[in-house]
Amino acid sequence: MKTFFEALGSLFTDFLFVPMHFFRALELKNWWIANIITWIFILICCAATWYWLKQLTIFKQNNDDDQDTTAHSFLS
């Protein structure tokens, strides 16, 4: 069982975290490029939020959203 966890630790430190070691070394040269993954996720979240709000306005204009506060029996 010990060898399984050592192999798992080796997998992460020697193979899967290699790109993160690259970005860590790159941060000393250029902070903006080193955090490109963060900026990409921020852009994806902004786009998803914009799409979600757009869909909410479409449903509100069509009167499709049901805002019944008595959805559960304990709320009535």
Beta strands, then each sheet from edge to edge (+ up, - down):
end
